[in-house]
């Protein structure tokens, strides 16, 4: 299961996604695939998917911590803009 699918997984006890949940999942996948740069996606996956702190992400990726913060901020803005359109 991808990071996006994990973030939007149906709550425990619910077997299937409802229509809204499915639409949201598709929108987030499109947004991530079409709007985020490879570096932004790496930062998002490490920060949100693996709960790694920005300083550690910077060390892993060989960039400075402020750069990680910028990548995350831009990724959030891009995803928010796309999701507002789809939802």
PDB file as gemmi writes it, atoms N, CA and C in Angstrom:
CRYST1    1.000    1.000    1.000  90.00  90.00  90.00 P 1                      
ATOM      1  N   UNK A   1       0.853  -1.180   0.000  1.00  0.00           N  
ATOM      2  CA  UNK A   1       0.000   0.000   0.000  1.00  0.00           C  
ATOM      3  C   UNK A   1       0.895   1.238   0.000  1.00  0.00           C  
ATOM      4  N   UNK A   2       0.582   2.213  -0.832  1.00  0.00           N  
ATOM      5  CA  UNK A   2       1.393   3.415  -0.933  1.00  0.00           C  
ATOM      6  C   UNK A   2       1.129   4.349   0.234  1.00  0.00           C  
ATOM      7  N   UNK A   3       1.974   5.352   0.363  1.00  0.00           N  
ATOM      8  CA  UNK A   3       1.812   6.351   1.409  1.00  0.00           C  
ATOM      9  C   UNK A   3       0.442   6.997   1.338  1.00  0.00           C  
ATOM     10  N   UNK A   4       0.032   7.379   0.149  1.00  0.00           N  
ATOM     11  CA  UNK A   4      -1.261   8.036  -0.036  1.00  0.00           C  
ATOM     12  C   UNK A   4      -2.387   7.108   0.402  1.00  0.00           C  
ATOM     13  N   UNK A   5      -2.317   5.855   0.004  1.00  0.00           N  
ATOM     14  CA  UNK A   5      -3.358   4.905   0.393  1.00  0.00           C  
ATOM     15  C   UNK A   5      -3.371   4.703   1.902  1.00  0.00           C  
ATOM     16  N   UNK A   6      -2.203   4.679   2.525  1.00  0.00           N  
ATOM     17  CA  UNK A   6      -2.143   4.544   3.982  1.00  0.00           C  
ATOM     18  C   UNK A   6      -2.778   5.747   4.667  1.00  0.00           C  
ATOM     19  N   UNK A   7      -2.488   6.945   4.145  1.00  0.00           N  
ATOM     20  CA  UNK A   7      -3.031   8.157   4.743  1.00  0.00           C  
ATOM     21  C   UNK A   7      -4.555   8.183   4.667  1.00  0.00           C  
ATOM     22  N   UNK A   8      -5.102   7.629   3.592  1.00  0.00           N  
ATOM     23  CA  UNK A   8      -6.534   7.717   3.357  1.00  0.00           C  
ATOM     24  C   UNK A   8      -7.257   6.396   3.572  1.00  0.00           C  
ATOM     25  N   UNK A   9      -6.605   5.453   4.214  1.00  0.00           N  
ATOM     26  CA  UNK A   9      -7.222   4.144   4.425  1.00  0.00           C  
ATOM     27  C   UNK A   9      -8.516   4.301   5.223  1.00  0.00           C  
ATOM     28  N   UNK A  10      -9.457   3.451   4.901  1.00  0.00           N  
ATOM     29  CA  UNK A  10     -10.729   3.468   5.619  1.00  0.00           C  
ATOM     30  C   UNK A  10     -10.475   3.143   7.086  1.00  0.00           C  
ATOM     31  N   UNK A  11     -11.233   3.741   7.984  1.00  0.00           N  
ATOM     32  CA  UNK A  11     -11.072   3.442   9.403  1.00  0.00           C  
ATOM     33  C   UNK A  11     -11.256   1.951   9.673  1.00  0.00           C  
ATOM     34  N   UNK A  12     -10.610   1.467  10.733  1.00  0.00           N  
ATOM     35  CA  UNK A  12     -10.720   0.052  11.088  1.00  0.00           C  
ATOM     36  C   UNK A  12     -12.188  -0.326  11.264  1.00  0.00           C  
ATOM     37  N   UNK A  13     -12.505  -1.510  10.791  1.00  0.00           N  
ATOM     38  CA  UNK A  13     -13.874  -1.993  10.912  1.00  0.00           C  
ATOM     39  C   UNK A  13     -14.713  -1.709   9.678  1.00  0.00           C  
ATOM     40  N   UNK A  14     -14.226  -0.848   8.809  1.00  0.00           N  
ATOM     41  CA  UNK A  14     -14.954  -0.550   7.575  1.00  0.00           C  
ATOM     42  C   UNK A  14     -14.293  -1.340   6.462  1.00  0.00           C  
ATOM     43  N   UNK A  15     -15.064  -2.183   5.802  1.00  0.00           N  
ATOM     44  CA  UNK A  15     -14.524  -3.070   4.787  1.00  0.00           C  
ATOM     45  C   UNK A  15     -14.158  -2.343   3.493  1.00  0.00           C  
ATOM     46  N   UNK A  16     -15.003  -1.447   3.050  1.00  0.00           N  
ATOM     47  CA  UNK A  16     -14.796  -0.783   1.778  1.00  0.00           C  
ATOM     48  C   UNK A  16     -14.864   0.719   1.952  1.00  0.00           C  
ATOM     49  N   UNK A  17     -14.238   1.411   1.012  1.00  0.00           N  
ATOM     50  CA  UNK A  17     -14.313   2.867   1.007  1.00  0.00           C  
ATOM     51  C   UNK A  17     -15.664   3.299   0.465  1.00  0.00           C  
ATOM     52  N   UNK A  18     -16.185   4.388   0.988  1.00  0.00           N  
ATOM     53  CA  UNK A  18     -17.389   4.940   0.394  1.00  0.00           C  
ATOM     54  C   UNK A  18     -16.986   5.769  -0.829  1.00  0.00           C  
ATOM     55  N   UNK A  19     -17.951   6.271  -1.540  1.00  0.00           N  
ATOM     56  CA  UNK A  19     -17.681   7.001  -2.784  1.00  0.00           C  
ATOM     57  C   UNK A  19     -16.798   8.222  -2.537  1.00  0.00           C  
ATOM     58  N   UNK A  20     -17.065   8.973  -1.483  1.00  0.00           N  
ATOM     59  CA  UNK A  20     -16.277  10.165  -1.165  1.00  0.00           C  
ATOM     60  C   UNK A  20     -14.823   9.783  -0.908  1.00  0.00           C  
ATOM     61  N   UNK A  21     -14.627   8.736  -0.127  1.00  0.00           N  
ATOM     62  CA  UNK A  21     -13.284   8.287   0.217  1.00  0.00           C  
ATOM     63  C   UNK A  21     -12.528   7.852  -1.042  1.00  0.00           C  
ATOM     64  N   UNK A  22     -13.180   7.152  -1.933  1.00  0.00           N  
ATOM     65  CA  UNK A  22     -12.557   6.722  -3.187  1.00  0.00           C  
ATOM     66  C   UNK A  22     -12.180   7.919  -4.049  1.00  0.00           C  
ATOM     67  N   UNK A  23     -13.064   8.901  -4.131  1.00  0.00           N  
ATOM     68  CA  UNK A  23     -12.799  10.101  -4.924  1.00  0.00           C  
ATOM     69  C   UNK A  23     -11.620  10.877  -4.343  1.00  0.00           C  
ATOM     70  N   UNK A  24     -11.558  10.963  -3.031  1.00  0.00           N  
ATOM     71  CA  UNK A  24     -10.458  11.642  -2.364  1.00  0.00           C  
ATOM     72  C   UNK A  24      -9.138  10.928  -2.636  1.00  0.00           C  
ATOM     73  N   UNK A  25      -9.134   9.625  -2.547  1.00  0.00           N  
ATOM     74  CA  UNK A  25      -7.926   8.840  -2.802  1.00  0.00           C  
ATOM     75  C   UNK A  25      -7.431   9.048  -4.225  1.00  0.00           C  
ATOM     76  N   UNK A  26      -8.329   9.017  -5.198  1.00  0.00           N  
ATOM     77  CA  UNK A  26      -7.940   9.236  -6.595  1.00  0.00           C  
ATOM     78  C   UNK A  26      -7.363  10.646  -6.787  1.00  0.00           C  
ATOM     79  N   UNK A  27      -7.980  11.634  -6.159  1.00  0.00           N  
ATOM     80  CA  UNK A  27      -7.521  13.014  -6.295  1.00  0.00           C  
ATOM     81  C   UNK A  27      -6.130  13.194  -5.700  1.00  0.00           C  
ATOM     82  N   UNK A  28      -5.880  12.605  -4.555  1.00  0.00           N  
ATOM     83  CA  UNK A  28      -4.569  12.728  -3.928  1.00  0.00           C  
ATOM     84  C   UNK A  28      -3.508  12.030  -4.778  1.00  0.00           C  
ATOM     85  N   UNK A  29      -3.827  10.870  -5.316  1.00  0.00           N  
ATOM     86  CA  UNK A  29      -2.868  10.165  -6.178  1.00  0.00           C  
ATOM     87  C   UNK A  29      -2.529  10.998  -7.405  1.00  0.00           C  
ATOM     88  N   UNK A  30      -3.545  11.574  -8.044  1.00  0.00           N  
ATOM     89  CA  UNK A  30      -3.308  12.421  -9.220  1.00  0.00           C  
ATOM     90  C   UNK A  30      -2.471  13.630  -8.843  1.00  0.00           C  
ATOM     91  N   UNK A  31      -2.811  14.233  -7.727  1.00  0.00           N  
ATOM     92  CA  UNK A  31      -2.091  15.422  -7.285  1.00  0.00           C  
ATOM     93  C   UNK A  31      -0.627  15.097  -7.024  1.00  0.00           C  
ATOM     94  N   UNK A  32      -0.375  14.022  -6.324  1.00  0.00           N  
ATOM     95  CA  UNK A  32       0.999  13.656  -5.997  1.00  0.00           C  
ATOM     96  C   UNK A  32       1.783  13.314  -7.252  1.00  0.00           C  
ATOM     97  N   UNK A  33       1.174  12.572  -8.145  1.00  0.00           N  
ATOM     98  CA  UNK A  33       1.875  12.140  -9.358  1.00  0.00           C  
ATOM     99  C   UNK A  33       2.120  13.300 -10.315  1.00  0.00           C  
ATOM    100  N   UNK A  34       1.163  14.189 -10.436  1.00  0.00           N  
ATOM    101  CA  UNK A  34       1.270  15.236 -11.438  1.00  0.00           C  
ATOM    102  C   UNK A  34       1.781  16.567 -10.949  1.00  0.00           C  
ATOM    103  N   UNK A  35       1.789  16.788  -9.663  1.00  0.00           N  
ATOM    104  CA  UNK A  35       2.114  18.106  -9.145  1.00  0.00           C  
ATOM    105  C   UNK A  35       3.416  18.174  -8.359  1.00  0.00           C  
ATOM    106  N   UNK A  36       3.835  17.091  -7.754  1.00  0.00           N  
ATOM    107  CA  UNK A  36       5.021  17.139  -6.907  1.00  0.00           C  
ATOM    108  C   UNK A  36       6.266  16.749  -7.680  1.00  0.00           C  
ATOM    109  N   UNK A  37       7.345  17.458  -7.398  1.00  0.00           N  
ATOM    110  CA  UNK A  37       8.621  17.066  -7.964  1.00  0.00           C  
ATOM    111  C   UNK A  37       9.093  15.801  -7.254  1.00  0.00           C  
ATOM    112  N   UNK A  38      10.081  15.161  -7.822  1.00  0.00           N  
ATOM    113  CA  UNK A  38      10.611  13.940  -7.200  1.00  0.00           C  
ATOM    114  C   UNK A  38      11.137  14.243  -5.794  1.00  0.00           C  
ATOM    115  N   UNK A  39      11.826  15.361  -5.628  1.00  0.00           N  
ATOM    116  CA  UNK A  39      12.386  15.727  -4.321  1.00  0.00           C  
ATOM    117  C   UNK A  39      11.276  16.027  -3.311  1.00  0.00           C  
ATOM    118  N   UNK A  40      10.235  16.721  -3.761  1.00  0.00           N  
ATOM    119  CA  UNK A  40       9.108  16.997  -2.866  1.00  0.00           C  
ATOM    120  C   UNK A  40       8.466  15.702  -2.412  1.00  0.00           C  
ATOM    121  N   UNK A  41       8.290  14.761  -3.337  1.00  0.00           N  
ATOM    122  CA  UNK A  41       7.683  13.482  -2.995  1.00  0.00           C  
ATOM    123  C   UNK A  41       8.550  12.722  -1.996  1.00  0.00           C  
ATOM    124  N   UNK A  42       9.867  12.762  -2.189  1.00  0.00           N  
ATOM    125  CA  UNK A  42      10.775  12.108  -1.241  1.00  0.00           C  
ATOM    126  C   UNK A  42      10.603  12.694   0.154  1.00  0.00           C  
ATOM    127  N   UNK A  43      10.563  14.018   0.230  1.00  0.00           N  
ATOM    128  CA  UNK A  43      10.409  14.681   1.526  1.00  0.00           C  
ATOM    129  C   UNK A  43       9.066  14.332   2.167  1.00  0.00           C  
ATOM    130  N   UNK A  44       8.005  14.340   1.383  1.00  0.00           N  
ATOM    131  CA  UNK A  44       6.675  14.009   1.902  1.00  0.00           C  
ATOM    132  C   UNK A  44       6.637  12.578   2.412  1.00  0.00           C  
ATOM    133  N   UNK A  45       7.190  11.648   1.645  1.00  0.00           N  
ATOM    134  CA  UNK A  45       7.173  10.242   2.057  1.00  0.00           C  
ATOM    135  C   UNK A  45       7.972  10.027   3.336  1.00  0.00           C  
ATOM    136  N   UNK A  46       9.133  10.677   3.448  1.00  0.00           N  
ATOM    137  CA  UNK A  46       9.940  10.511   4.649  1.00  0.00           C  
ATOM    138  C   UNK A  46       9.297  11.184   5.856  1.00  0.00           C  
ATOM    139  N   UNK A  47       8.770  12.390   5.655  1.00  0.00           N  
ATOM    140  CA  UNK A  47       8.197  13.155   6.767  1.00  0.00           C  
ATOM    141  C   UNK A  47       6.866  12.573   7.243  1.00  0.00           C  
ATOM    142  N   UNK A  48       5.954  12.364   6.311  1.00  0.00           N  
ATOM    143  CA  UNK A  48       4.622  11.886   6.693  1.00  0.00           C  
ATOM    144  C   UNK A  48       4.527  10.367   6.724  1.00  0.00           C  
ATOM    145  N   UNK A  49       5.210   9.712   5.814  1.00  0.00           N  
ATOM    146  CA  UNK A  49       5.107   8.265   5.738  1.00  0.00           C  
ATOM    147  C   UNK A  49       5.947   7.529   6.757  1.00  0.00           C  
ATOM    148  N   UNK A  50       7.113   8.082   7.060  1.00  0.00           N  
ATOM    149  CA  UNK A  50       8.020   7.394   7.976  1.00  0.00           C  
ATOM    150  C   UNK A  50       8.285   8.174   9.252  1.00  0.00           C  
ATOM    151  N   UNK A  51       7.644   9.321   9.399  1.00  0.00           N  
ATOM    152  CA  UNK A  51       7.761  10.162  10.603  1.00  0.00           C  
ATOM    153  C   UNK A  51       9.201  10.540  10.923  1.00  0.00           C  
ATOM    154  N   UNK A  52       9.962  10.848   9.886  1.00  0.00           N  
ATOM    155  CA  UNK A  52      11.349  11.269  10.076  1.00  0.00           C  
ATOM    156  C   UNK A  52      11.370  12.790  10.165  1.00  0.00           C  
ATOM    157  N   UNK A  53      12.142  13.314  11.108  1.00  0.00           N  
ATOM    158  CA  UNK A  53      12.216  14.761  11.311  1.00  0.00           C  
ATOM    159  C   UNK A  53      12.966  15.438  10.168  1.00  0.00           C  
ATOM    160  N   UNK A  54      12.687  16.721   9.995  1.00  0.00           N  
ATOM    161  CA  UNK A  54      13.249  17.481   8.879  1.00  0.00           C  
ATOM    162  C   UNK A  54      14.777  17.446   8.870  1.00  0.00           C  
ATOM    163  N   UNK A  55      15.395  17.575  10.034  1.00  0.00           N  
ATOM    164  CA  UNK A  55      16.858  17.562  10.110  1.00  0.00           C  
ATOM    165  C   UNK A  55      17.410  16.223   9.609  1.00  0.00           C  
ATOM    166  N   UNK A  56      16.763  15.128   9.994  1.00  0.00           N  
ATOM    167  CA  UNK A  56      17.202  13.807   9.552  1.00  0.00           C  
ATOM    168  C   UNK A  56      16.974  13.623   8.050  1.00  0.00           C  
ATOM    169  N   UNK A  57      15.867  14.150   7.552  1.00  0.00           N  
ATOM    170  CA  UNK A  57      15.596  14.074   6.109  1.00  0.00           C  
ATOM    171  C   UNK A  57      16.697  14.798   5.352  1.00  0.00           C  
ATOM    172  N   UNK A  58      17.088  15.952   5.861  1.00  0.00           N  
ATOM    173  CA  UNK A  58      18.154  16.719   5.221  1.00  0.00           C  
ATOM    174  C   UNK A  58      19.432  15.899   5.142  1.00  0.00           C  
ATOM    175  N   UNK A  59      19.759  15.207   6.206  1.00  0.00           N  
ATOM    176  CA  UNK A  59      20.971  14.373   6.211  1.00  0.00           C  
ATOM    177  C   UNK A  59      20.844  13.223   5.216  1.00  0.00           C  
ATOM    178  N   UNK A  60      19.687  12.589   5.187  1.00  0.00           N  
ATOM    179  CA  UNK A  60      19.464  11.463   4.274  1.00  0.00           C  
ATOM    180  C   UNK A  60      19.593  11.902   2.821  1.00  0.00           C  
ATOM    181  N   UNK A  61      19.002  13.058   2.501  1.00  0.00           N  
ATOM    182  CA  UNK A  61      18.965  13.527   1.117  1.00  0.00           C  
ATOM    183  C   UNK A  61      20.160  14.392   0.733  1.00  0.00           C  
ATOM    184  N   UNK A  62      20.983  14.740   1.709  1.00  0.00           N  
ATOM    185  CA  UNK A  62      22.155  15.563   1.419  1.00  0.00           C  
ATOM    186  C   UNK A  62      21.828  17.000   1.097  1.00  0.00           C  
ATOM    187  N   UNK A  63      20.782  17.521   1.746  1.00  0.00           N  
ATOM    188  CA  UNK A  63      20.395  18.922   1.554  1.00  0.00           C  
ATOM    189  C   UNK A  63      20.280  19.579   2.926  1.00  0.00           C  
ATOM    190  N   UNK A  64      20.083  20.882   2.948  1.00  0.00           N  
ATOM    191  CA  UNK A  64      19.986  21.613   4.214  1.00  0.00           C  
ATOM    192  C   UNK A  64      18.559  21.535   4.770  1.00  0.00           C  
ATOM    193  N   UNK A  65      18.407  21.594   6.100  1.00  0.00           N  
ATOM    194  CA  UNK A  65      17.072  21.539   6.704  1.00  0.00           C  
ATOM    195  C   UNK A  65      16.098  22.597   6.186  1.00  0.00           C  
ATOM    196  N   UNK A  66      16.540  23.857   5.965  1.00  0.00           N  
ATOM    197  CA  UNK A  66      15.584  24.831   5.411  1.00  0.00           C  
ATOM    198  C   UNK A  66      15.056  24.423   4.031  1.00  0.00           C  
ATOM    199  N   UNK A  67      15.884  23.719   3.272  1.00  0.00           N  
ATOM    200  CA  UNK A  67      15.455  23.254   1.959  1.00  0.00           C  
ATOM    201  C   UNK A  67      14.374  22.194   2.101  1.00  0.00           C  
ATOM    202  N   UNK A  68      14.516  21.323   3.078  1.00  0.00           N  
ATOM    203  CA  UNK A  68      13.482  20.317   3.357  1.00  0.00           C  
ATOM    204  C   UNK A  68      12.178  21.022   3.716  1.00  0.00           C  
ATOM    205  N   UNK A  69      12.262  22.033   4.562  1.00  0.00           N  
ATOM    206  CA  UNK A  69      11.056  22.787   4.953  1.00  0.00           C  
ATOM    207  C   UNK A  69      10.381  23.405   3.733  1.00  0.00           C  
ATOM    208  N   UNK A  70      11.175  23.962   2.822  1.00  0.00           N  
ATOM    209  CA  UNK A  70      10.604  24.560   1.606  1.00  0.00           C  
ATOM    210  C   UNK A  70       9.936  23.510   0.728  1.00  0.00           C  
ATOM    211  N   UNK A  71      10.593  22.354   0.572  1.00  0.00           N  
ATOM    212  CA  UNK A  71      10.002  21.284  -0.235  1.00  0.00           C  
ATOM    213  C   UNK A  71       8.671  20.835   0.359  1.00  0.00           C  
ATOM    214  N   UNK A  72       8.609  20.678   1.667  1.00  0.00           N  
ATOM    215  CA  UNK A  72       7.367  20.250   2.317  1.00  0.00           C  
ATOM    216  C   UNK A  72       6.278  21.310   2.179  1.00  0.00           C  
ATOM    217  N   UNK A  73       6.645  22.571   2.359  1.00  0.00           N  
ATOM    218  CA  UNK A  73       5.666  23.655   2.248  1.00  0.00           C  
ATOM    219  C   UNK A  73       5.105  23.739   0.825  1.00  0.00           C  
ATOM    220  N   UNK A  74       5.984  23.652  -0.174  1.00  0.00           N  
ATOM    221  CA  UNK A  74       5.518  23.702  -1.557  1.00  0.00           C  
ATOM    222  C   UNK A  74       4.644  22.496  -1.887  1.00  0.00           C  
ATOM    223  N   UNK A  75       5.017  21.330  -1.387  1.00  0.00           N  
ATOM    224  CA  UNK A  75       4.221  20.120  -1.629  1.00  0.00           C  
ATOM    225  C   UNK A  75       2.832  20.272  -1.027  1.00  0.00           C  
ATOM    226  N   UNK A  76       2.751  20.777   0.198  1.00  0.00           N  
ATOM    227  CA  UNK A  76       1.439  20.980   0.838  1.00  0.00           C  
ATOM    228  C   UNK A  76       0.587  21.962   0.051  1.00  0.00           C  
ATOM    229  N   UNK A  77       1.209  23.071  -0.401  1.00  0.00           N  
ATOM    230  CA  UNK A  77       0.451  24.064  -1.187  1.00  0.00           C  
ATOM    231  C   UNK A  77      -0.058  23.459  -2.484  1.00  0.00           C  
ATOM    232  N   UNK A  78       0.800  22.735  -3.181  1.00  0.00           N  
ATOM    233  CA  UNK A  78       0.383  22.120  -4.456  1.00  0.00           C  
ATOM    234  C   UNK A  78      -0.727  21.104  -4.246  1.00  0.00           C  
ATOM    235  N   UNK A  79      -0.582  20.252  -3.238  1.00  0.00           N  
ATOM    236  CA  UNK A  79      -1.616  19.247  -2.977  1.00  0.00           C  
ATOM    237  C   UNK A  79      -2.925  19.908  -2.568  1.00  0.00           C  
ATOM    238  N   UNK A  80      -2.846  20.938  -1.744  1.00  0.00           N  
ATOM    239  CA  UNK A  80      -4.059  21.638  -1.309  1.00  0.00           C  
ATOM    240  C   UNK A  80      -4.783  22.247  -2.505  1.00  0.00           C  
ATOM    241  N   UNK A  81      -4.020  22.883  -3.408  1.00  0.00           N  
ATOM    242  CA  UNK A  81      -4.614  23.523  -4.585  1.00  0.00           C  
ATOM    243  C   UNK A  81      -5.314  22.486  -5.470  1.00  0.00           C  
ATOM    244  N   UNK A  82      -4.655  21.377  -5.720  1.00  0.00           N  
ATOM    245  CA  UNK A  82      -5.242  20.344  -6.566  1.00  0.00           C  
ATOM    246  C   UNK A  82      -6.456  19.714  -5.902  1.00  0.00           C  
ATOM    247  N   UNK A  83      -6.357  19.439  -4.613  1.00  0.00           N  
ATOM    248  CA  UNK A  83      -7.474  18.807  -3.912  1.00  0.00           C  
ATOM    249  C   UNK A  83      -8.688  19.727  -3.849  1.00  0.00           C  
ATOM    250  N   UNK A  84      -8.474  21.024  -3.719  1.00  0.00           N  
ATOM    251  CA  UNK A  84      -9.603  21.958  -3.722  1.00  0.00           C  
ATOM    252  C   UNK A  84     -10.346  21.881  -5.049  1.00  0.00           C  
ATOM    253  N   UNK A  85      -9.621  21.656  -6.116  1.00  0.00           N  
ATOM    254  CA  UNK A  85     -10.238  21.543  -7.432  1.00  0.00           C  
ATOM    255  C   UNK A  85     -11.068  20.251  -7.549  1.00  0.00           C  
ATOM    256  N   UNK A  86     -10.543  19.144  -7.073  1.00  0.00           N  
ATOM    257  CA  UNK A  86     -11.195  17.858  -7.223  1.00  0.00           C  
ATOM    258  C   UNK A  86     -12.314  17.620  -6.217  1.00  0.00           C  
ATOM    259  N   UNK A  87     -12.235  18.276  -5.078  1.00  0.00           N  
ATOM    260  CA  UNK A  87     -13.205  17.925  -4.022  1.00  0.00           C  
ATOM    261  C   UNK A  87     -14.205  19.025  -3.794  1.00  0.00           C  
TER     262      UNK A  87                                                      
END                                                                             
